[in-house]
């Protein structure tokens, strides 16, 4: 009997978390972003704080899947002394797509990929814009009406061997 009750309880939990019982996220969204930024290139490596804003729009394509577009502008406090010059990993512009899967009425998980462009500045020398790609994944949890909090890991790889690994926290709203 104990095993039967345990099996019923486990099955209930699994079915309650099944995407078929959840609504897919749809419509527009805007969010504030803050997190950890680890930038790396040949001879350059530093950690800093990531901060910025993001926006997107999601379209339901099935009862448990939505596709969306993402855009983001962020900056970073990453700065390192490199051969007597301060090198900073500055602003980052991202545009891409994402696919979302609801796991409950208030939560979803997503994967994303797209184009990113970062600006690297060297004190008294100038700056350079580097093109690249970003992949990532994360989740969002609704907490009040259309407001949500989220977390995300993303990896960006740019020209000239520059890369970033970031962990971001988001606070946003759907509209």
N, C-alpha and C positions, 0 to 999 in steps of 0.2 A: 504494500500500500504506500509506503514511504517513497519508493521509486516511482510509482504512478503519479503521486502528487508532485514530485520533483519534475517529472517529464511534462506534466500539464503546465506547471509554472514556467518552465523553460520555453515551451512552445508558445505560450501566451506572450512572453517577452519578445521572442523572435518575431512573431506575427505583428506585434504592436510596433516594432521598429522597421517593418517591411515597407519599402518605398511605395508600394501599391496603395497603402493607406494614407499616404502623405500627399500634400499638394506641391506641385513643382513651383519654384520661385519664378515669377514673371514680372515684367514691367521694369521701370527705371529704378536706379539706385545711385546714391552718392555716399561717400564715406571719407572719414579722416583716417590716416595711416601713421603709425609710429612703430618702431621696432629696431632690431639689431642688423647692422650691415657689416659684412666682412668682405673687403675688397682685396684683390690679389692680382699682381702682374709680376713680370720678371724683375726681381730686385725690390719690389714694393708690396707691402702687406700691412694692412691696418684694420682696426675695428672702429665702428662708430655708431651713431644713432641715425636711423632712417626716419624721415618724416615727409608727409605729403598728403595729397588728395587724390581720390579715384572716383570714377563714375562708370556706369554700364547700363545695359539693357538686356533682359533675358526674355526669350520666347519659348513657350511650352511646345515641344515637338512630340511628346507622348505623355501618358499619365504620370510617369515617374522619371522624365528626363526633360531638361530645358537646355537650350543653347543660348549663349549670350556673347555680347561684345564688351570689351573692357578698355578703358583708357585711364592713364595715371600720369601724374607729374609728381616727382619726389626729389628730395635733396638728401644730403648726408653730411655728417660731421667728420667723416674719414679724412685724416690729414697726416702726412708723414714727412719727416725731413729726409730728403733723398739727394745725397751729394751736395749738401749746402743749400738746397732749394726746397721750399715747402711744396709738396705735391698733394692736391686735394682731389678726391673723387666727388665731383659736384652733382648737378642735377641729372635726373634720369627721366626720360619720356618713354612711356610704354603704350602700345596698342596691340590688342590681341583678341582671342576668342576663348570661351570657356564652356564646359559642359557640366551641368549641375544635376545631382541626384538627391532628392529628399530622403531623409532617414526617419523623420517624424514630422508632425504638423508644424513644429517650430524650428527644425534644424535641417540643414542640407550640407552635403559635401560636394566639392568641385575640383576639376582639373583645368589648367589653363596653359596657353602657349601663345607666343606672338613675338613681334618685333620690339626691340628696345634700343634706345640711343642714349649714351652716357657722355657727359662732358668731363674731361680730365684737365685740371689746371696746374701749371707749374709756375711758381712765383717768379716774376721778372722774365719769363720766357714766353708764356702764352698758354693757350688752351687748345684742345683737340676734341672733336666729337667722334665717338666710336660707335659703329653700328653693331648690332648683335641680335641674339634671340633669348627669350626667357621661357622657362617651363616652371610650373609650380602646381601646388595643390593646397586646399584648405577647407575650412568649414565656417558656417555662419549659424548663429543661434538667435532667434527672435526673442526679445525680452519684454517689449511693451508696444503693442500695436504693430506698427511697421518698422520700428527701430530694431537694430540687431548689433551684436558684437561678433567678431570673427577672428580667426587666426589663420596664418598662411605661411608656408615655406616656399621660397622660390630661388631658382638658380638662373643667373644670366651669364652668357658667354659673349664677349665682344671681340672686335678686331684686335690685333697686336697682342694677343695672349692675356688680355684683361678679363677678369671674371668677378662675379659677386655671388655670395650666398647670403640670403636675407631671411629673417623670421619677422613677420609683421603682425601686429594686432590692429584690428579695424573696429571702428564704431560708425554706423551708418543708418540710413533709412531707405526704405522702398517707397516709391510713389507711383 
